[in-house]
Amino acid sequence: MNDVGDMFASQGMAATAPIEATVDVAASAGDVWDAISARGNLTNVHPFCETNDVERWPGPTSRDHVWYYSGLHYERDMIDWNDGVGYDIAVGPPTGKIAIARWWITPTGERTCRFGIEVTSYVRADVSEATRERYEREVINGAIPPYLDGVVRGVAHYSTTGDPVTRNQFGAHPLYSPPAS
């Protein structure tokens, strides 16, 4: 991911510590791959995603759009695609990427696997260390772990049941999907 790091550095952004969520799935690695590699997959596995518009999919030039229930819109551009194993995507608003997400699958048995998502966020490098630390603590470390937990649990749910997740199935998220009213 050095090229990606260089891309962010050229935009005056620096990496934060990666944040990861994982789940053991009672489904084969192939079943999980089918769930995360299908065109428009986020509407089946992502409890905060209202729509998942696809420009190009699947493969290494993939691009899609995530419209969250809160109204936020992120664009995902594929960086690396490894059939059956996972992929890396640059994520952020259409005006610029703010994170790299690595989706991965590790078989643990014939009908079981471990699935995870690791996110490295990028923040402005021209702010004071105290400001950056406060932003990482309050925004990134506060928002990303529950977000990732909902998504990995959604992938496990869909992979084992075949039923799409529902809005906020594992809890609401203040930034991406507040409680439905």
KOLKOLTOR-444280 format. One record per atom (N, C-alpha, C): residue number from 0; x, y, z; atom name. Coordinates in Angstrom, 3 decimals, always signed. Layout:
BEGIN
VORO    k        c1        c2        c3   a
VORO  NUM         X         Y         Z  CA
...
% end
This chain:
BEGIN
VORO    k        c1        c2        c3   a
VORO    0    +0.809    -1.200    +0.000   N
VORO    0    +0.000    +0.000    +0.000  CA
VORO    0    +0.847    +1.257    +0.000   C
VORO    1    +2.121    +1.159    -0.343   N
VORO    1    +2.968    +2.335    -0.372  CA
VORO    1    +2.469    +3.375    -1.346   C
VORO    2    +2.002    +2.965    -2.526   N
VORO    2    +1.477    +3.927    -3.493  CA
VORO    2    +0.293    +4.690    -2.917   C
VORO    3    -0.553    +3.990    -2.174   N
VORO    3    -1.708    +4.620    -1.557  CA
VORO    3    -1.245    +5.618    -0.502   C
VORO    4    -0.299    +5.213    +0.334   N
VORO    4    +0.247    +6.123    +1.336  CA
VORO    4    +0.859    +7.351    +0.697   C
VORO    5    +1.553    +7.156    -0.414   N
VORO    5    +2.135    +8.288    -1.138  CA
VORO    5    +1.051    +9.198    -1.682   C
VORO    6    -0.048    +8.611    -2.158   N
VORO    6    -1.161    +9.414    -2.677  CA
VORO    6    -1.707   +10.324    -1.576   C
VORO    7    -1.949    +9.760    -0.391   N
VORO    7    -2.475   +10.564    +0.712  CA
VORO    7    -1.448   +11.597    +1.173   C
VORO    8    -0.178   +11.209    +1.246   N
VORO    8    +0.866   +12.145    +1.673  CA
VORO    8    +0.937   +13.336    +0.722   C
VORO    9    +0.772   +13.077    -0.578   N
VORO    9    +0.817   +14.173    -1.552  CA
VORO    9    -0.364   +15.125    -1.384   C
VORO   10    -1.403   +14.680    -0.699   N
VORO   10    -2.569   +15.525    -0.419  CA
VORO   10    -2.492   +16.142    +0.977   C
VORO   11    -1.333   +15.975    +1.644   N
VORO   11    -1.152   +16.552    +2.964  CA
VORO   11    -1.892   +15.804    +4.060   C
VORO   12    -2.042   +14.474    +3.876   N
VORO   12    -2.762   +13.666    +4.852  CA
VORO   12    -1.837   +12.585    +5.409   C
VORO   13    -2.075   +12.229    +6.673   N
VORO   13    -1.261   +11.215    +7.337  CA
VORO   13    -2.166   +10.113    +7.886   C
VORO   14    -1.630    +8.905    +7.928   N
VORO   14    -2.393    +7.742    +8.382  CA
VORO   14    -2.564    +7.745    +9.889   C
VORO   15    -3.716    +7.238   +10.325   N
VORO   15    -3.954    +6.961   +11.734  CA
VORO   15    -3.702    +5.472   +11.953   C
VORO   16    -3.753    +5.045   +13.193   N
VORO   16    -3.597    +3.611   +13.475  CA
VORO   16    -4.784    +2.855   +12.889   C
VORO   17    -4.542    +1.689   +12.297   N
VORO   17    -5.645    +0.906   +11.735  CA
VORO   17    -6.618    +0.452   +12.835   C
VORO   18    -7.874    +0.332   +12.453   N
VORO   18    -8.920    -0.194   +13.334  CA
VORO   18    -9.532    -1.386   +12.624   C
VORO   19    -9.692    -2.497   +13.344   N
VORO   19   -10.173    -3.723   +12.712  CA
VORO   19   -11.315    -4.329   +13.516   C
VORO   20   -12.248    -4.925   +12.803   N
VORO   20   -13.309    -5.728   +13.412  CA
VORO   20   -13.321    -7.067   +12.698   C
VORO   21   -13.493    -8.139   +13.459   N
VORO   21   -13.534    -9.478   +12.877  CA
VORO   21   -14.700   -10.259   +13.463   C
VORO   22   -15.070   -11.307   +12.748   N
VORO   22   -16.138   -12.182   +13.211  CA
VORO   22   -15.863   -13.591   +12.691   C
VORO   23   -16.160   -14.587   +13.516   N
VORO   23   -16.121   -15.971   +13.065  CA
VORO   23   -17.450   -16.265   +12.385   C
VORO   24   -17.402   -16.844   +11.200   N
VORO   24   -18.596   -17.074   +10.406  CA
VORO   24   -18.816   -18.572   +10.227   C
VORO   25   -20.034   -19.009   +10.478   N
VORO   25   -20.397   -20.421   +10.304  CA
VORO   25   -20.833   -20.649    +8.858   C
VORO   26   -19.957   -20.274    +7.944   N
VORO   26   -20.166   -20.455    +6.502  CA
VORO   26   -18.775   -20.594    +5.891   C
VORO   27   -18.713   -21.209    +4.731   N
VORO   27   -17.421   -21.388    +4.076  CA
VORO   27   -16.856   -20.049    +3.605   C
VORO   28   -15.544   -20.017    +3.418   N
VORO   28   -14.906   -18.823    +2.880  CA
VORO   28   -15.506   -18.480    +1.509   C
VORO   29   -15.844   -19.504    +0.726   N
VORO   29   -16.464   -19.263    -0.584  CA
VORO   29   -17.822   -18.585    -0.468   C
VORO   30   -18.611   -18.983    +0.528   N
VORO   30   -19.910   -18.341    +0.733  CA
VORO   30   -19.740   -16.879    +1.128   C
VORO   31   -18.765   -16.602    +1.990   N
VORO   31   -18.518   -15.217    +2.390  CA
VORO   31   -18.002   -14.415    +1.197   C
VORO   32   -17.114   -15.009    +0.405   N
VORO   32   -16.631   -14.317    -0.788  CA
VORO   32   -17.805   -13.988    -1.718   C
VORO   33   -18.702   -14.934    -1.919   N
VORO   33   -19.867   -14.672    -2.766  CA
VORO   33   -20.666   -13.488    -2.223   C
VORO   34   -20.792   -13.393    -0.904   N
VORO   34   -21.562   -12.308    -0.288  CA
VORO   34   -20.894   -10.955    -0.481   C
VORO   35   -19.565   -10.882    -0.360   N
VORO   35   -18.902    -9.575    -0.423  CA
VORO   35   -18.438    -9.188    -1.817   C
VORO   36   -18.462   -10.131    -2.750   N
VORO   36   -17.978    -9.811    -4.100  CA
VORO   36   -19.107    -9.616    -5.109   C
VORO   37   -20.341    -9.832    -4.691   N
VORO   37   -21.476    -9.665    -5.600  CA
VORO   37   -21.706    -8.184    -5.905   C
VORO   38   -22.165    -7.915    -7.093   N
VORO   38   -22.507    -6.553    -7.507  CA
VORO   38   -23.586    -6.003    -6.573   C
VORO   39   -23.360    -4.812    -6.023   N
VORO   39   -24.345    -4.187    -5.137  CA
VORO   39   -24.490    -4.883    -3.802   C
VORO   40   -23.435    -5.576    -3.363   N
VORO   40   -23.490    -6.405    -2.159  CA
VORO   40   -23.842    -5.667    -0.883   C
VORO   41   -23.566    -4.389    -0.815   N
VORO   41   -23.759    -3.690    +0.457  CA
VORO   41   -25.216    -3.653    +0.912   C
VORO   42   -26.158    -3.683    -0.010   N
VORO   42   -27.565    -3.672    +0.415  CA
VORO   42   -27.946    -4.967    +1.119   C
VORO   43   -27.176    -6.021    +0.926   N
VORO   43   -27.439    -7.292    +1.620  CA
VORO   43   -26.717    -7.398    +2.960   C
VORO   44   -25.540    -6.781    +3.084   N
VORO   44   -24.680    -7.037    +4.236  CA
VORO   44   -24.454    -5.840    +5.159   C
VORO   45   -24.833    -4.651    +4.740   N
VORO   45   -24.447    -3.422    +5.450  CA
VORO   45   -25.664    -2.774    +6.114   C
VORO   46   -25.748    -2.818    +7.450   N
VORO   46   -26.943    -2.321    +8.128  CA
VORO   46   -27.115    -0.802    +8.125   C
VORO   47   -26.122    -0.058    +7.637   N
VORO   47   -26.231    +1.400    +7.582  CA
VORO   47   -26.363    +1.922    +6.158   C
VORO   48   -26.375    +1.025    +5.157   N
VORO   48   -26.395    +1.390    +3.738  CA
VORO   48   -27.814    +1.337    +3.198   C
VORO   49   -28.287    +2.475    +2.715   N
VORO   49   -29.631    +2.521    +2.124  CA
VORO   49   -29.597    +2.029    +0.679   C
VORO   50   -28.632    +2.522    -0.106   N
VORO   50   -28.480    +2.054    -1.484  CA
VORO   50   -26.998    +1.913    -1.818   C
VORO   51   -26.709    +1.062    -2.796   N
VORO   51   -25.344    +0.787    -3.223  CA
VORO   51   -25.313    +0.822    -4.750   C
VORO   52   -25.158    +2.037    -5.293   N
VORO   52   -25.128    +2.218    -6.742  CA
VORO   52   -23.758    +1.800    -7.283   C
VORO   53   -23.760    +1.023    -8.358   N
VORO   53   -22.536    +0.460    -8.901  CA
VORO   53   -22.213    +1.086   -10.252   C
VORO   54   -20.985    +1.560   -10.397   N
VORO   54   -20.493    +2.027   -11.698  CA
VORO   54   -19.827    +0.875   -12.442   C
VORO   55   -18.891    +0.186   -11.750   N
VORO   55   -18.162    -0.950   -12.335  CA
VORO   55   -17.992    -1.994   -11.248   C
VORO   56   -18.261    -3.244   -11.586   N
VORO   56   -18.093    -4.327   -10.606  CA
VORO   56   -18.205    -5.635   -11.342   C
VORO   57   -17.502    -6.652   -11.013   N
VORO   57   -16.463    -6.812   -10.007  CA
VORO   57   -15.090    -6.580   -10.600   C
VORO   58   -14.076    -6.743    -9.773   N
VORO   58   -12.694    -6.735   -10.230  CA
VORO   58   -11.896    -5.533    -9.807   C
VORO   59   -10.655    -5.469   -10.301   N
VORO   59    -9.697    -4.477    -9.825  CA
VORO   59   -10.004    -3.034   -10.217   C
VORO   60   -10.921    -2.801   -11.127   N
VORO   60   -11.281    -1.412   -11.471  CA
VORO   60   -12.661    -1.044   -10.935   C
VORO   61   -13.143    -1.788    -9.964   N
VORO   61   -14.485    -1.572    -9.428  CA
VORO   61   -14.634    -0.194    -8.795   C
VORO   62   -15.850    +0.336    -8.922   N
VORO   62   -16.232    +1.580    -8.231  CA
VORO   62   -17.720    +1.486    -7.940   C
VORO   63   -18.067    +1.826    -6.700   N
VORO   63   -19.479    +1.923    -6.349  CA
VORO   63   -19.696    +3.080    -5.386   C
VORO   64   -20.955    +3.313    -5.064   N
VORO   64   -21.343    +4.428    -4.204  CA
VORO   64   -22.221    +3.898    -3.084   C
VORO   65   -21.926    +4.372    -1.872   N
VORO   65   -22.692    +3.995    -0.693  CA
VORO   65   -23.510    +5.206    -0.273   C
VORO   66   -24.808    +5.042    -0.241   N
VORO   66   -25.701    +6.076    +0.283  CA
VORO   66   -26.207    +5.572    +1.628   C
VORO   67   -25.786    +6.271    +2.687   N
VORO   67   -26.159    +5.874    +4.038  CA
VORO   67   -27.548    +6.403    +4.390   C
VORO   68   -28.176    +5.770    +5.377   N
VORO   68   -29.491    +6.211    +5.829  CA
VORO   68   -29.470    +7.637    +6.361   C
VORO   69   -28.308    +8.119    +6.802   N
VORO   69   -28.196    +9.493    +7.307  CA
VORO   69   -28.150   +10.520    +6.182   C
VORO   70   -27.971   +10.052    +4.931   N
VORO   70   -27.849   +10.960    +3.794  CA
VORO   70   -26.416   +11.122    +3.312   C
VORO   71   -25.437   +10.688    +4.093   N
VORO   71   -24.046   +10.753    +3.646  CA
VORO   71   -23.856    +9.875    +2.403   C
VORO   72   -22.920   +10.297    +1.559   N
VORO   72   -22.613    +9.578    +0.327  CA
VORO   72   -21.103    +9.369    +0.254   C
VORO   73   -20.667    +8.115    +0.171   N
VORO   73   -19.264    +7.781    -0.011  CA
VORO   73   -19.105    +7.034    -1.329   C
VORO   74   -17.922    +7.214    -1.908   N
VORO   74   -17.543    +6.512    -3.130  CA
VORO   74   -16.441    +5.525    -2.751   C
VORO   75   -16.503    +4.333    -3.327   N
VORO   75   -15.479    +3.315    -3.063  CA
VORO   75   -14.778    +2.979    -4.370   C
VORO   76   -13.447    +3.104    -4.377   N
VORO   76   -12.626    +2.756    -5.538  CA
VORO   76   -11.710    +1.596    -5.157   C
VORO   77   -11.763    +0.546    -5.959   N
VORO   77   -10.959    -0.636    -5.699  CA
VORO   77    -9.478    -0.327    -5.900   C
VORO   78    -8.664    -0.791    -4.960   N
VORO   78    -7.212    -0.671    -5.059  CA
VORO   78    -6.610    -2.025    -5.413   C
VORO   79    -7.132    -3.073    -4.761   N
VORO   79    -6.594    -4.417    -4.975  CA
VORO   79    -7.737    -5.412    -4.835   C
VORO   80    -7.806    -6.379    -5.745   N
VORO   80    -8.868    -7.394    -5.764  CA
VORO   80    -8.212    -8.760    -5.829   C
VORO   81    -8.458    -9.604    -4.824   N
VORO   81    -7.901   -10.955    -4.788  CA
VORO   81    -9.057   -11.941    -4.695   C
VORO   82    -9.389   -12.573    -5.821   N
VORO   82   -10.520   -13.505    -5.862  CA
VORO   82   -10.474   -14.496    -4.714   C
VORO   83   -11.581   -14.601    -4.010   N
VORO   83   -11.729   -15.560    -2.939  CA
VORO   83   -11.067   -15.191    -1.627   C
VORO   84   -10.284   -14.114    -1.626   N
VORO   84    -9.507   -13.743    -0.443  CA
VORO   84    -9.967   -12.414    +0.155   C
VORO   85   -10.186   -11.411    -0.704   N
VORO   85   -10.599   -10.099    -0.208  CA
VORO   85   -10.206    -8.992    -1.152   C
VORO   86   -10.362    -7.764    -0.666   N
VORO   86   -10.011    -6.608    -1.478  CA
VORO   86    -9.715    -5.403    -0.600   C
VORO   87    -9.022    -4.433    -1.212   N
VORO   87    -8.716    -3.160    -0.564  CA
VORO   87    -9.407    -2.070    -1.368   C
VORO   88   -10.033    -1.144    -0.654   N
VORO   88   -10.748    -0.061    -1.327  CA
VORO   88   -10.425    +1.281    -0.680   C
VORO   89   -10.337    +2.315    -1.526   N
VORO   89   -10.218    +3.692    -1.050  CA
VORO   89   -11.643    +4.219    -0.893   C
VORO   90   -11.915    +4.829    +0.254   N
VORO   90   -13.280    +5.210    +0.607  CA
VORO   90   -13.321    +6.679    +1.013   C
VORO   91   -14.401    +7.351    +0.643   N
VORO   91   -14.617    +8.720    +1.100  CA
VORO   91   -15.671    +9.397    +0.264   C
VORO   92   -15.963   +10.642    +0.603   N
VORO   92   -16.916   +11.380    -0.224  CA
VORO   92   -16.377   +11.519    -1.645   C
VORO   93   -17.246   +11.763    -2.607   N
VORO   93   -16.761   +11.899    -3.996  CA
VORO   93   -15.708   +12.995    -4.168   C
VORO   94   -15.631   +13.929    -3.235   N
VORO   94   -14.644   +15.009    -3.326  CA
VORO   94   -13.251   +14.585    -2.896   C
VORO   95   -13.108   +13.409    -2.268   N
VORO   95   -11.782   +12.947    -1.869  CA
VORO   95   -11.840   +11.789    -0.901   C
VORO   96   -10.904   +10.902    -1.028   N
VORO   96   -10.862    +9.713    -0.173  CA
VORO   96   -10.315   +10.078    +1.201   C
VORO   97   -10.803    +9.367    +2.220   N
VORO   97   -10.384    +9.628    +3.593  CA
VORO   97    -9.917    +8.371    +4.314   C
VORO   98   -10.037    +7.207    +3.658   N
VORO   98    -9.657    +5.962    +4.328  CA
VORO   98    -9.391    +4.862    +3.314   C
VORO   99    -8.669    +3.849    +3.790   N
VORO   99    -8.477    +2.608    +3.047  CA
VORO   99    -9.112    +1.508    +3.884   C
VORO  100    -9.964    +0.717    +3.260   N
VORO  100   -10.604    -0.402    +3.944  CA
VORO  100   -10.142    -1.697    +3.299   C
VORO  101    -9.694    -2.610    +4.135   N
VORO  101    -9.255    -3.932    +3.663  CA
VORO  101   -10.271    -4.961    +4.151   C
VORO  102   -10.957    -5.611    +3.207   N
VORO  102   -11.928    -6.670    +3.508  CA
VORO  102   -11.213    -7.998    +3.269   C
VORO  103   -11.214    -8.905    +4.243   N
VORO  103   -10.452   -10.143    +4.106  CA
VORO  103   -11.200   -11.333    +4.686   C
VORO  104   -10.862   -12.498    +4.150   N
VORO  104   -11.456   -13.766    +4.580  CA
VORO  104   -10.325   -14.761    +4.821   C
VORO  105   -10.389   -15.471    +5.947   N
VORO  105    -9.433   -16.541    +6.240  CA
VORO  105   -10.220   -17.808    +6.552   C
VORO  106   -10.079   -18.858    +5.750   N
VORO  106   -10.757   -20.117    +6.073  CA
VORO  106   -10.250   -20.661    +7.409   C
VORO  107   -11.172   -21.203    +8.213   N
VORO  107   -10.783   -21.847    +9.477  CA
VORO  107   -11.216   -23.307    +9.499   C
VORO  108   -11.984   -23.700    +8.519   N
VORO  108   -12.459   -25.064    +8.384  CA
VORO  108   -13.168   -25.179    +7.050   C
VORO  109   -13.699   -26.365    +6.766   N
VORO  109   -14.385   -26.566    +5.494  CA
VORO  109   -15.631   -25.684    +5.383   C
VORO  110   -16.309   -25.492    +6.503   N
VORO  110   -17.552   -24.712    +6.490  CA
VORO  110   -17.518   -23.544    +7.467   C
VORO  111   -16.324   -23.078    +7.786   N
VORO  111   -16.179   -21.934    +8.683  CA
VORO  111   -15.040   -21.043    +8.203   C
VORO  112   -15.106   -19.790    +8.595   N
VORO  112   -14.036   -18.856    +8.266  CA
VORO  112   -14.072   -17.678    +9.225   C
VORO  113   -13.074   -16.857    +9.109   N
VORO  113   -13.008   -15.604    +9.849  CA
VORO  113   -13.059   -14.511    +8.803   C
VORO  114   -13.897   -13.509    +9.069   N
VORO  114   -14.027   -12.370    +8.165  CA
VORO  114   -13.681   -11.107    +8.932   C
VORO  115   -12.990   -10.195    +8.258   N
VORO  115   -12.646    -8.947    +8.916  CA
VORO  115   -12.561    -7.781    +7.962   C
VORO  116   -12.671    -6.612    +8.551   N
VORO  116   -12.455    -5.356    +7.827  CA
VORO  116   -11.506    -4.525    +8.675   C
VORO  117   -10.445    -4.035    +8.031   N
VORO  117    -9.487    -3.154    +8.691  CA
VORO  117    -9.518    -1.810    +7.979   C
VORO  118    -9.682    -0.742    +8.741   N
VORO  118    -9.738    +0.604    +8.165  CA
VORO  118    -8.575    +1.438    +8.681   C
VORO  119    -7.874    +2.056    +7.751   N
VORO  119    -6.861    +3.052    +8.077  CA
VORO  119    -7.399    +4.390    +7.590   C
VORO  120    -7.646    +5.291    +8.523   N
VORO  120    -8.144    +6.620    +8.178  CA
VORO  120    -6.976    +7.558    +7.930   C
VORO  121    -7.224    +8.587    +7.149   N
VORO  121    -6.208    +9.587    +6.857  CA
VORO  121    -6.747   +10.942    +7.270   C
VORO  122    -5.903   +11.692    +7.975   N
VORO  122    -6.296   +13.003    +8.485  CA
VORO  122    -5.279   +14.045    +8.038   C
VORO  123    -5.681   +15.288    +8.123   N
VORO  123    -4.783   +16.376    +7.734  CA
VORO  123    -3.506   +16.327    +8.545   C
VORO  124    -2.385   +16.461    +7.857   N
VORO  124    -1.086   +16.405    +8.519  CA
VORO  124    -0.625   +17.775    +9.008   C
VORO  125    -1.325   +18.832    +8.615   N
VORO  125    -0.873   +20.189    +8.943  CA
VORO  125    -1.501   +20.752   +10.215   C
VORO  126    -2.092   +19.900   +11.038   N
VORO  126    -2.673   +20.372   +12.293  CA
VORO  126    -1.745   +19.988   +13.449   C
VORO  127    -1.943   +20.615   +14.579   N
VORO  127    -1.090   +20.313   +15.728  CA
VORO  127    -1.316   +18.870   +16.183   C
VORO  128    -0.309   +18.324   +16.864   N
VORO  128    -0.417   +16.959   +17.356  CA
VORO  128    -1.602   +16.814   +18.313   C
VORO  129    -1.820   +17.813   +19.156   N
VORO  129    -2.940   +17.761   +20.117  CA
VORO  129    -4.281   +17.747   +19.397   C
VORO  130    -4.413   +18.564   +18.359   N
VORO  130    -5.661   +18.602   +17.588  CA
VORO  130    -5.897   +17.274   +16.892   C
VORO  131    -4.848   +16.749   +16.316   N
VORO  131    -4.963   +15.460   +15.623  CA
VORO  131    -5.338   +14.350   +16.599   C
VORO  132    -4.664   +14.290   +17.737   N
VORO  132    -4.967   +13.254   +18.731  CA
VORO  132    -6.411   +13.358   +19.220   C
VORO  133    -6.879   +14.574   +19.463   N
VORO  133    -8.267   +14.773   +19.903  CA
VORO  133    -9.243   +14.307   +18.814   C
VORO  134    -8.968   +14.658   +17.559   N
VORO  134    -9.843   +14.245   +16.454  CA
VORO  134    -9.860   +12.721   +16.315   C
VORO  135    -8.687   +12.108   +16.388   N
VORO  135    -8.622   +10.643   +16.294  CA
VORO  135    -9.404    +9.983   +17.427   C
VORO  136    -9.232   +10.479   +18.641   N
VORO  136    -9.900    +9.898   +19.803  CA
VORO  136   -11.423   +10.080   +19.728   C
VORO  137   -11.862   +11.300   +19.445   N
VORO  137   -13.289   +11.606   +19.516  CA
VORO  137   -14.059   +11.197   +18.272   C
VORO  138   -13.459   +11.367   +17.108   N
VORO  138   -14.192   +11.096   +15.868  CA
VORO  138   -13.871    +9.701   +15.326   C
VORO  139   -12.623    +9.457   +15.015   N
VORO  139   -12.265    +8.193   +14.367  CA
VORO  139   -12.459    +7.009   +15.316   C
VORO  140   -11.849    +7.074   +16.490   N
VORO  140   -11.942    +5.945   +17.418  CA
VORO  140   -13.336    +5.805   +18.032   C
VORO  141   -14.125    +6.861   +17.991   N
VORO  141   -15.498    +6.774   +18.473  CA
VORO  141   -16.461    +6.235   +17.434   C
VORO  142   -16.247    +6.575   +16.167   N
VORO  142   -17.207    +6.223   +15.116  CA
VORO  142   -16.900    +4.922   +14.390   C
VORO  143   -15.642    +4.618   +14.163   N
VORO  143   -15.318    +3.485   +13.298  CA
VORO  143   -15.548    +2.121   +13.946   C
VORO  144   -15.159    +1.880   +15.195   N
VORO  144   -15.386    +0.534   +15.749  CA
VORO  144   -16.845    +0.065   +15.722   C
VORO  145   -17.828    +0.867   +16.149   N
VORO  145   -19.203    +0.358   +16.067  CA
VORO  145   -19.697    +0.218   +14.624   C
VORO  146   -19.183    +1.048   +13.743   N
VORO  146   -19.519    +0.951   +12.324  CA
VORO  146   -19.027    -0.388   +11.768   C
VORO  147   -17.747    -0.689   +11.991   N
VORO  147   -17.185    -1.938   +11.478  CA
VORO  147   -17.858    -3.149   +12.107   C
VORO  148   -18.164    -3.072   +13.391   N
VORO  148   -18.842    -4.178   +14.067  CA
VORO  148   -20.173    -4.488   +13.376   C
VORO  149   -20.940    -3.454   +13.039   N
VORO  149   -22.213    -3.676   +12.355  CA
VORO  149   -22.038    -4.312   +10.990   C
VORO  150   -21.009    -3.890   +10.260   N
VORO  150   -20.804    -4.425    +8.908  CA
VORO  150   -20.313    -5.875    +8.952   C
VORO  151   -19.332    -6.190    +9.807   N
VORO  151   -18.857    -7.583    +9.837  CA
VORO  151   -19.968    -8.510   +10.328   C
VORO  152   -20.762    -8.064   +11.270   N
VORO  152   -21.888    -8.881   +11.728  CA
VORO  152   -22.924    -9.043   +10.616   C
VORO  153   -23.096    -8.007    +9.794   N
VORO  153   -24.007    -8.097    +8.657  CA
VORO  153   -23.534    -9.097    +7.618   C
VORO  154   -22.235    -9.107    +7.346   N
VORO  154   -21.670   -10.079    +6.404  CA
VORO  154   -21.889   -11.496    +6.937   C
VORO  155   -21.634   -11.696    +8.230   N
VORO  155   -21.834   -13.026    +8.823  CA
VORO  155   -23.308   -13.427    +8.752   C
VORO  156   -24.195   -12.502    +9.064   N
VORO  156   -25.632   -12.794    +9.028  CA
VORO  156   -26.071   -13.223    +7.631   C
VORO  157   -25.722   -12.422    +6.641   N
VORO  157   -26.144   -12.722    +5.276  CA
VORO  157   -25.509   -14.019    +4.766   C
VORO  158   -24.236   -14.233    +5.098   N
VORO  158   -23.527   -15.429    +4.623  CA
VORO  158   -24.108   -16.710    +5.212   C
VORO  159   -24.633   -16.635    +6.423   N
VORO  159   -25.152   -17.841    +7.072  CA
VORO  159   -26.646   -18.046    +6.857   C
VORO  160   -27.398   -16.969    +6.616   N
VORO  160   -28.857   -17.097    +6.488  CA
VORO  160   -29.371   -16.874    +5.073   C
VORO  161   -28.638   -16.083    +4.271   N
VORO  161   -29.128   -15.692    +2.949  CA
VORO  161   -30.129   -14.553    +3.021   C
VORO  162   -30.401   -14.062    +4.229   N
VORO  162   -31.347   -12.958    +4.413  CA
VORO  162   -30.591   -11.633    +4.495   C
VORO  163   -30.986   -10.644    +3.701   N
VORO  163   -30.343    -9.332    +3.802  CA
VORO  163   -30.544    -8.738    +5.197   C
VORO  164   -29.572    -7.941    +5.636   N
VORO  164   -29.708    -7.255    +6.910  CA
VORO  164   -30.769    -6.169    +6.789   C
VORO  165   -31.289    -5.761    +7.920   N
VORO  165   -32.241    -4.653    +7.965  CA
VORO  165   -31.527    -3.424    +8.526   C
VORO  166   -32.152    -2.287    +8.347   N
VORO  166   -31.580    -1.034    +8.854  CA
VORO  166   -31.307    -1.164   +10.354   C
VORO  167   -30.083    -0.825   +10.740   N
VORO  167   -29.672    -0.793   +12.147  CA
VORO  167   -29.885    -2.119   +12.858   C
VORO  168   -29.778    -3.216   +12.143   N
VORO  168   -30.044    -4.540   +12.712  CA
VORO  168   -29.227    -4.811   +13.973   C
VORO  169   -28.030    -4.271   +14.055   N
VORO  169   -27.163    -4.509   +15.210  CA
VORO  169   -26.978    -3.239   +16.039   C
VORO  170   -27.850    -2.262   +15.840   N
VORO  170   -27.777    -0.984   +16.541  CA
VORO  170   -27.602    +0.161   +15.566   C
VORO  171   -28.115    +1.317   +15.951   N
VORO  171   -28.014    +2.520   +15.126  CA
VORO  171   -26.600    +3.091   +15.196   C
VORO  172   -26.289    +3.985   +14.260   N
VORO  172   -25.003    +4.683   +14.258  CA
VORO  172   -25.283    +6.171   +14.073   C
VORO  173   -24.792    +7.029   +14.981   N
VORO  173   -25.147    +8.452   +14.915  CA
VORO  173   -24.726    +9.160   +13.639   C
VORO  174   -23.630    +8.754   +13.016   N
VORO  174   -23.178    +9.411   +11.786  CA
VORO  174   -23.757    +8.828   +10.522   C
VORO  175   -23.923    +7.514   +10.485   N
VORO  175   -24.291    +6.844    +9.250  CA
VORO  175   -25.746    +6.379    +9.197   C
VORO  176   -26.330    +6.100   +10.342   N
VORO  176   -27.704    +5.640   +10.342  CA
VORO  176   -28.325    +5.829   +11.724   C
VORO  177   -28.810    +7.043   +11.988   N
VORO  177   -29.454    +7.286   +13.276  CA
VORO  177   -30.693    +6.412   +13.430   C
VORO  178   -31.223    +6.314   +14.636   N
VORO  178   -32.439    +5.519   +14.822  CA
VORO  178   -33.541    +5.990   +13.872   C
VORO  179   -34.277    +5.035   +13.308   N
VORO  179   -35.399    +5.380   +12.428  CA
VORO  179   -36.495    +5.995   +13.280   C
VORO  180   -37.168    +6.997   +12.715   N
VORO  180   -38.241    +7.628   +13.489  CA
VORO  180   -39.601    +7.255   +12.958   C
% end
